[in-house]
Amino acid sequence: MKLTSKGRYTVTAMLDIALNQDMGSITLAEISQRQDISLSYLEQLFAKLKRADLVRSARGPGGGYRLSRAANEIAVSQIIAAVDEKLDARKCEGKANCQRGKQCLSHRLWDDLSGMIEEFLAEITLQTLLDKQIKK
């Protein structure tokens, strides 16, 4: 189990939009500059976020991205799943064939941990993260 830069950058970019969209649509160039994330990488990530209906885009002058719904309706788990990030602590990815086709002795531990991670990230919304930024 490892949260890669793909997951971290995607959550960061979505939080950037949530923080700044009151000023209008946010361009990927703005996110790239503020968060020091490659523009071409953001383009790849946002294609997936758009397919997952987490963001909406507008073209032309004043164009860019906005959240597709309120920040309290977008969970971190949805963001991470949209970019195909896996946070599964199980070696077998839940198939219970971890040790030569059979369930390993510690399978239940990793299964429980995977469930706890998913539940935790499903409870945290962009609004939760915004609220923590405001309290700083």
ZAMI-300632 format. One line per 2 residues: number of its first residue (from 1); their letters; for each residue x, y, z of N, C-alpha, C. Coordinates in Angstrom, 2 decimals, always signed. Layout:
NUM> a> X,Y,Z,X,Y,Z,X,Y,Z; ... .
END
This chain:
1> mk> +0.85,-1.17,+0.00,+0.00,+0.00,+0.00,+0.89,+1.23,+0.00; +0.60,+2.13,-0.94,+1.38,+3.35,-1.01,+0.57,+4.39,-1.77 .
3> lt> +0.43,+5.54,-1.18,-0.20,+6.65,-1.88,+0.90,+7.32,-2.68; +0.79,+7.27,-4.00,+1.81,+7.83,-4.85,+1.60,+9.32,-5.06 .
5> sk> +2.52,+9.93,-5.77,+2.40,+11.36,-6.06,+1.14,+11.64,-6.87; +0.69,+10.68,-7.65,-0.55,+10.87,-8.43,-1.72,+11.19,-7.51 .
7> gr> -1.89,+10.42,-6.47,-2.98,+10.65,-5.52,-2.80,+11.94,-4.75; -1.59,+12.20,-4.30,-1.30,+13.42,-3.55,-1.54,+14.67,-4.40 .
9> yt> -1.02,+14.65,-5.62,-1.18,+15.81,-6.51,-2.64,+16.04,-6.86; -3.39,+14.97,-7.05,-4.79,+15.12,-7.42,-5.59,+15.73,-6.28 .
11> vt> -5.38,+15.27,-5.08,-6.07,+15.84,-3.92,-5.66,+17.31,-3.76; -4.39,+17.59,-3.90,-3.90,+18.97,-3.78,-4.53,+19.88,-4.82 .
13> am> -4.60,+19.42,-6.06,-5.19,+20.22,-7.14,-6.68,+20.46,-6.91; -7.37,+19.45,-6.44,-8.80,+19.61,-6.16,-9.01,+20.59,-5.00 .
15> ld> -8.15,+20.52,-4.01,-8.24,+21.45,-2.89,-7.93,+22.88,-3.36; -7.00,+23.03,-4.27,-6.69,+24.34,-4.83,-7.92,+24.93,-5.51 .
17> ia> -8.63,+24.12,-6.28,-9.85,+24.60,-6.93,-10.88,+25.00,-5.88; -11.07,+24.15,-4.89,-12.06,+24.44,-3.85,-11.74,+25.76,-3.13 .
19> ln> -10.47,+26.02,-2.91,-10.06,+27.25,-2.22,-10.23,+28.49,-3.09; -10.09,+28.35,-4.40,-10.00,+29.51,-5.27,-11.14,+29.71,-6.25 .
21> qd> -12.08,+28.80,-6.34,-13.09,+28.91,-7.39,-14.09,+30.04,-7.18; -14.11,+30.64,-6.02,-14.97,+31.81,-5.81,-14.58,+32.95,-6.75 .
23> mg> -13.32,+32.93,-7.22,-12.84,+33.95,-8.13,-13.17,+33.61,-9.59; -13.80,+32.47,-9.82,-14.11,+32.02,-11.17,-13.44,+30.70,-11.47 .
25> si> -13.55,+30.27,-12.72,-12.92,+29.01,-13.12,-11.41,+29.10,-12.94; -10.82,+27.98,-12.58,-9.38,+27.91,-12.30,-8.69,+27.16,-13.43 .
27> tl> -7.67,+27.76,-13.99,-6.93,+27.09,-15.07,-5.90,+26.14,-14.48; -5.55,+25.15,-15.28,-4.52,+24.21,-14.84,-3.18,+24.92,-14.71 .
29> ae> -2.96,+25.94,-15.53,-1.72,+26.71,-15.43,-1.62,+27.40,-14.07; -2.74,+27.90,-13.56,-2.74,+28.54,-12.24,-2.41,+27.52,-11.16 .
31> is> -3.05,+26.35,-11.24,-2.78,+25.28,-10.26,-1.32,+24.86,-10.34; -0.84,+24.69,-11.57,+0.54,+24.28,-11.79,+1.51,+25.25,-11.13 .
33> qr> +1.26,+26.52,-11.31,+2.15,+27.53,-10.74,+2.05,+27.57,-9.22; +0.83,+27.57,-8.70,+0.66,+27.67,-7.23,+1.15,+26.43,-6.50 .
35> qd> +0.94,+25.25,-7.09,+1.24,+24.00,-6.38,+2.51,+23.31,-6.87; +3.18,+23.89,-7.86,+4.41,+23.32,-8.40,+4.20,+21.88,-8.90 .
37> is> +3.15,+21.73,-9.70,+2.84,+20.44,-10.32,+2.90,+20.65,-11.83; +3.51,+19.73,-12.53,+3.66,+19.83,-13.98,+2.30,+20.02,-14.66 .
39> ls> +2.24,+20.95,-15.60,+1.00,+21.22,-16.33,+0.55,+20.00,-17.12; +1.48,+19.32,-17.78,+1.09,+18.15,-18.57,+0.56,+17.02,-17.67 .
41> yl> +1.12,+16.91,-16.47,+0.64,+15.90,-15.52,-0.77,+16.26,-15.05; -1.00,+17.54,-14.76,-2.34,+17.99,-14.37,-3.36,+17.71,-15.47 .
43> eq> -2.97,+17.90,-16.71,-3.89,+17.63,-17.83,-4.34,+16.17,-17.83; -3.42,+15.26,-17.57,-3.75,+13.84,-17.50,-4.70,+13.57,-16.33 .
45> lf> -4.39,+14.13,-15.18,-5.20,+13.90,-13.99,-6.61,+14.47,-14.17; -6.71,+15.66,-14.75,-8.01,+16.31,-14.88,-8.89,+15.66,-15.94 .
47> ak> -8.30,+14.99,-16.89,-9.11,+14.22,-17.84,-9.85,+13.12,-17.07; -9.17,+12.50,-16.12,-9.79,+11.45,-15.30,-10.81,+12.03,-14.32 .
49> lk> -10.48,+13.16,-13.73,-11.42,+13.80,-12.80,-12.70,+14.23,-13.51; -12.55,+14.69,-14.73,-13.72,+15.10,-15.51,-14.58,+13.88,-15.85 .
51> ra> -13.93,+12.78,-16.26,-14.67,+11.54,-16.55,-15.42,+11.03,-15.32; -14.84,+11.24,-14.15,-15.47,+10.81,-12.89,-16.50,+11.82,-12.39 .
53> dl> -16.72,+12.87,-13.15,-17.69,+13.93,-12.83,-17.38,+14.61,-11.50; -16.11,+14.83,-11.24,-15.72,+15.56,-10.03,-15.42,+17.02,-10.34 .
55> vr> -15.13,+17.32,-11.61,-14.90,+18.70,-12.04,-15.67,+18.95,-13.34; -15.91,+20.23,-13.58,-16.51,+20.68,-14.84,-15.53,+21.65,-15.47 .
57> sa> -15.52,+21.68,-16.79,-14.60,+22.59,-17.46,-15.36,+23.53,-18.37; -14.74,+24.67,-18.60,-15.27,+25.66,-19.54,-14.11,+26.10,-20.42 .
59> rg> -14.37,+26.23,-21.71,-13.32,+26.65,-22.66,-13.38,+28.14,-22.90; -12.33,+28.63,-23.51,-12.29,+30.02,-23.92,-11.85,+30.96,-22.82 .
61> pg> -11.93,+32.29,-23.11,-11.54,+33.28,-22.11,-12.36,+33.10,-20.83; -11.69,+33.11,-19.72,-12.38,+32.89,-18.45,-12.66,+31.42,-18.18 .
63> gg> -12.14,+30.57,-19.05,-12.36,+29.14,-18.90,-11.44,+28.53,-17.87; -11.69,+27.29,-17.60,-10.90,+26.57,-16.62,-11.76,+25.51,-15.97 .
65> yr> -11.45,+25.18,-14.74,-12.16,+24.12,-14.03,-12.82,+24.64,-12.77; -13.92,+23.98,-12.43,-14.65,+24.20,-11.17,-15.05,+22.83,-10.64 .
67> ls> -15.33,+22.76,-9.36,-15.86,+21.51,-8.80,-17.24,+21.26,-9.41; -17.57,+20.01,-9.62,-18.87,+19.68,-10.22,-20.01,+19.74,-9.20 .
69> ra> -19.66,+19.76,-7.92,-20.66,+19.87,-6.86,-19.99,+20.50,-5.64; -20.74,+20.70,-4.61,-20.22,+21.35,-3.41,-19.06,+20.55,-2.81 .
71> an> -18.14,+21.28,-2.19,-16.96,+20.66,-1.59,-17.32,+19.63,-0.53; -18.45,+19.80,+0.14,-18.84,+18.83,+1.17,-19.45,+17.56,+0.57 .
73> ei> -19.57,+17.52,-0.74,-20.12,+16.34,-1.42,-19.04,+15.55,-2.18; -17.80,+15.96,-2.06,-16.70,+15.26,-2.75,-15.74,+14.72,-1.70 .
75> av> -15.71,+13.40,-1.61,-14.85,+12.73,-0.62,-13.46,+12.49,-1.22; -12.47,+12.51,-0.35,-11.10,+12.23,-0.77,-11.01,+10.86,-1.43 .
77> sq> -11.76,+9.90,-0.93,-11.74,+8.55,-1.53,-12.19,+8.59,-2.99; -13.16,+9.44,-3.32,-13.63,+9.57,-4.71,-12.53,+10.16,-5.59 .
79> ii> -11.82,+11.12,-5.07,-10.75,+11.77,-5.83,-9.65,+10.77,-6.14; -9.25,+10.03,-5.13,-8.17,+9.05,-5.30,-8.60,+7.93,-6.26 .
81> aa> -9.83,+7.47,-6.12,-10.34,+6.42,-7.01,-10.43,+6.90,-8.46; -10.74,+8.17,-8.66,-10.90,+8.71,-10.01,-9.62,+8.62,-10.82 .
83> vd> -8.47,+8.68,-10.17,-7.20,+8.61,-10.88,-6.56,+7.22,-10.77; -7.40,+6.24,-10.45,-6.99,+4.83,-10.42,-5.89,+4.53,-9.40 .
85> ek> -5.90,+5.28,-8.33,-4.93,+5.06,-7.26,-5.44,+3.94,-6.36; -4.59,+3.02,-6.02,-4.96,+1.90,-5.16,-4.35,+2.09,-3.77 .
87> ld> -5.20,+2.00,-2.76,-4.73,+2.11,-1.37,-5.00,+0.82,-0.61; -4.86,-0.27,-1.30,-5.15,-1.58,-0.73,-3.92,-2.12,-0.03 .
89> ar> -4.04,-2.42,+1.27,-2.92,-2.93,+2.05,-2.71,-4.43,+1.83; -3.64,-5.06,+1.12,-3.55,-6.50,+0.90,-2.69,-6.81,-0.33 .
91> kc> -1.78,-7.71,-0.16,-0.92,-8.15,-1.27,-1.76,-8.78,-2.38; -2.85,-9.43,-1.99,-3.68,-10.18,-2.93,-4.82,-9.35,-3.52 .
93> eg> -4.90,-8.07,-3.14,-5.97,-7.18,-3.59,-7.37,-7.72,-3.25; -7.47,-8.42,-2.12,-8.76,-8.92,-1.64,-9.18,-10.27,-2.18 .
95> ka> -8.34,-10.90,-2.97,-8.71,-12.19,-3.57,-8.45,-13.38,-2.64; -7.78,-13.12,-1.53,-7.47,-14.16,-0.53,-6.63,-15.29,-1.11 .
97> nc> -5.79,-14.96,-2.09,-4.88,-15.95,-2.66,-3.42,-15.52,-2.45; -3.17,-14.93,-1.29,-1.90,-14.26,-1.00,-0.69,-15.19,-0.91 .
99> qr> -0.91,-16.40,-0.51,+0.22,-17.31,-0.30,+0.01,-18.58,-1.11; +0.62,-18.59,-2.27,+0.51,-19.73,-3.19,-0.94,-20.17,-3.41 .
101> gk> -1.80,-19.20,-3.65,-3.20,-19.49,-3.97,-4.12,-19.59,-2.77; -3.57,-19.51,-1.59,-4.38,-19.59,-0.37,-4.24,-18.31,+0.43 .
103> qc> -5.15,-18.12,+1.34,-5.12,-16.94,+2.20,-3.95,-17.02,+3.17; -3.18,-15.94,+3.28,-2.05,-15.92,+4.21,-2.54,-15.72,+5.64 .
105> ls> -1.67,-15.98,+6.59,-2.04,-15.89,+8.00,-2.45,-14.48,+8.42; -1.87,-13.47,+7.80,-2.17,-12.10,+8.21,-3.19,-11.41,+7.30 .
107> hr> -3.86,-12.17,+6.45,-4.82,-11.60,+5.49,-5.89,-10.74,+6.18; -6.45,-11.22,+7.26,-7.53,-10.48,+7.94,-7.04,-9.12,+8.46 .
109> lw> -5.81,-9.07,+8.95,-5.23,-7.82,+9.41,-5.20,-6.80,+8.28; -4.64,-7.19,+7.13,-4.52,-6.27,+5.99,-5.89,-5.97,+5.39 .
111> dd> -6.79,-6.92,+5.46,-8.16,-6.69,+4.98,-8.86,-5.64,+5.83; -8.72,-5.77,+7.15,-9.31,-4.78,+8.05,-8.69,-3.40,+7.85 .
113> ls> -7.36,-3.35,+7.70,-6.68,-2.08,+7.49,-7.16,-1.41,+6.20; -7.29,-2.17,+5.14,-7.78,-1.62,+3.87,-9.17,-1.03,+4.04 .
115> gm> -10.02,-1.72,+4.76,-11.37,-1.22,+5.02,-11.36,+0.06,+5.83; -10.48,+0.13,+6.81,-10.39,+1.32,+7.66,-9.89,+2.53,+6.86 .
117> ie> -8.93,+2.30,+5.99,-8.41,+3.38,+5.16,-9.52,+3.90,+4.25; -10.23,+3.01,+3.61,-11.32,+3.41,+2.71,-12.39,+4.18,+3.48 .
119> ef> -12.79,+3.69,+4.64,-13.80,+4.39,+5.45,-13.31,+5.77,+5.87; -12.07,+5.86,+6.28,-11.49,+7.13,+6.73,-11.51,+8.16,+5.60 .
121> la> -11.04,+7.75,+4.42,-10.97,+8.68,+3.29,-12.36,+9.00,+2.73; -13.31,+8.12,+2.92,-14.68,+8.38,+2.47,-15.37,+9.42,+3.37 .
123> ei> -14.92,+9.52,+4.60,-15.51,+10.48,+5.54,-14.91,+11.88,+5.42; -13.75,+11.99,+4.79,-13.10,+13.28,+4.65,-13.48,+13.88,+3.30 .
125> tl> -14.07,+15.05,+3.35,-14.47,+15.74,+2.12,-13.52,+16.91,+1.86; -13.65,+17.48,+0.68,-12.88,+18.69,+0.40,-13.23,+19.79,+1.40 .
127> qt> -14.49,+19.83,+1.82,-14.89,+20.84,+2.80,-14.17,+20.64,+4.12; -13.99,+19.39,+4.53,-13.24,+19.08,+5.75,-11.83,+19.67,+5.64 .
129> ll> -11.21,+19.48,+4.49,-9.86,+19.98,+4.28,-9.84,+21.51,+4.21; -10.86,+22.09,+3.59,-10.97,+23.56,+3.54,-11.08,+24.12,+4.95 .
131> dk> -11.92,+23.51,+5.75,-12.11,+23.98,+7.13,-10.80,+23.95,+7.90; -9.98,+22.93,+7.66,-8.68,+22.84,+8.35,-7.73,+23.93,+7.86 .
133> qi> -7.81,+24.30,+6.57,-6.97,+25.38,+6.03,-7.35,+26.71,+6.66; -8.65,+26.92,+6.83,-9.14,+28.18,+7.39,-8.72,+28.35,+8.84 .
135> kk> -8.67,+27.24,+9.60,-8.32,+27.30,+11.03,-6.84,+27.56,+11.25; -6.00,+27.41,+10.23,-4.56,+27.59,+10.38,-4.20,+28.91,+10.97 .
END
